[in-house]
Amino acid sequence: MEKLEYTALGQTVWHGVLANGLNVYVDVRRSYSRQFAFFAARYGGMDLRFRGENGQWLDTPAGVAHFLEHKTFDTEDGNALQRMAANGTDPNAFTSSAMTGYYFDGIQGFEENLRTLLSFVSVPWFTPESVDKEQGIIGQEIRMCEDDPNDEAYYRLLEAMYANHTVRSRVAGTVESISRITADTLYQCHRAFYRPGNMVLCAAGNIDPQRVADIAREVLPEERSTATPTDHGQPEPMRVGERLTRRTMPVSMPLFALGVKGEPAEKGKGLRQRLVAELVCDVLFSPSAPLYNRLYEQGLLNSSFSSFYASGPGYALIMAEGESRDPERVRDEVLKEAVRLASEGIDEELWGRLKKAAYGTMVRHLNSMEDTCIEMAEAHFSGEDYLSFPQVFQSIERADGEALLRAWCVEERTAVSIIDPENS
């Protein structure tokens, strides 16, 4: 294990690569009483097509990664979730567009729980009967999401923005797509993606880094493996597919999701692009921003408004969402303000204040072992070091934000998804 010192943050992380290809990161925190472990696969809802063991490309239904997350807790001896909870820890899991992660948080039994986590994730056990039962459970979850106006606005926006890239696919799939998932499908995808060379283990707390690596070495397969090749669709044009999509649902006032399509970050520059894009979100949409205050005073926005940057292999976007009596006008005002800022420049005092606040927020998030481990895992899959963000922040200038505004915030790259009240 190699010791990595982050003096600007006062953090010490140990990193090693096992013979089977698994990367292990341990964030040592001697003063902490709790321990956290996160075991993640480079496999998410957008990974519908991949190269199999025989070298041929295989296509799978939407929703397999999420379905697999649900079923992975099942073991031949029972349910690992219940076993870990009985051992004094709080286990859980999630699936995003690009990653599936399993984790636990507790104050006792760390080594035993780590063995359980690594074991049930790496040793699959599915039966046709249990898969059929899970289809009904996940089908209900999908219907609930389809009835959620915010979820619907979000996914309809992605479908409008992206013509080819599989980020447009719903992570949980559809009721129709999951009906085509079988036990064989799950085993096939588990073999492809749940192998050490396609995974990462991040742990934090008052723990021994070498013991973490030793346990992983003992429990996981010895055979060396690498990342699984995936295909996310034909080359994606920078122009959005549709500029406007809308439907009616039982909401009290219109809600919307506004998206700006950006270029995927160059290799090794994803963290920097993220920080620049998040600062641009603050310049446009934070309560400190002139635009936000103007729209708020005009009654076009309320406190439900928020924004974020999202990215993954082959895509990047800025999104803002909330309620408005006139979402299309909000879109037009955003584009007008972006043009003004790109030409006149971002106010220097505002930029400096937002940059300091953003840096402070990231430093505070390091107090959360969960946030830190997940961020380290995501950065690892992107080939970057998350804890290098202080140095990256220092390199960012106002001109970087203005260049992003100029390139991204244009009409042909912007789309809005609107959910209107049924009786409007």
Secondary structure, DSSP 8 states (H G I E B T S, - for coil): -EEEEETTTTEEEEEEE-TTS-EEEEEE-TT-S-EEEEEEES--TT--EEE-TTS-EEE--TTHHHHHHHHHTEETTEEHHHHHHHTTEEEEEEE-SS-EEEEEEESS-HHHHHHHHHHHHHS----HHHHHHHHHHHHHHHHHHHT-HHHHHHHHHHHHH-SS-GGGS-TT--HHHHTT--HHHHHHHHHHHSSGGGEEEEEEES--HHHHHHHHHHHS--S------B---S---SS-S-SEEEEEES-SS-EEEEEEEE----TT-HHHHHHHHHHHHHHHHSTTSHHHHHHHHTTS--TT-EEEEEEETTEEEEEEEEE-S-HHHHHHHHHHHHHHHHHH---HHHHHHHHHHHHHHHHHHTT-HHHHHHHHHHHHHTT--GGGHHHHHHH--HHHHHHHHHHHSSGGGEEEEEEEETT-
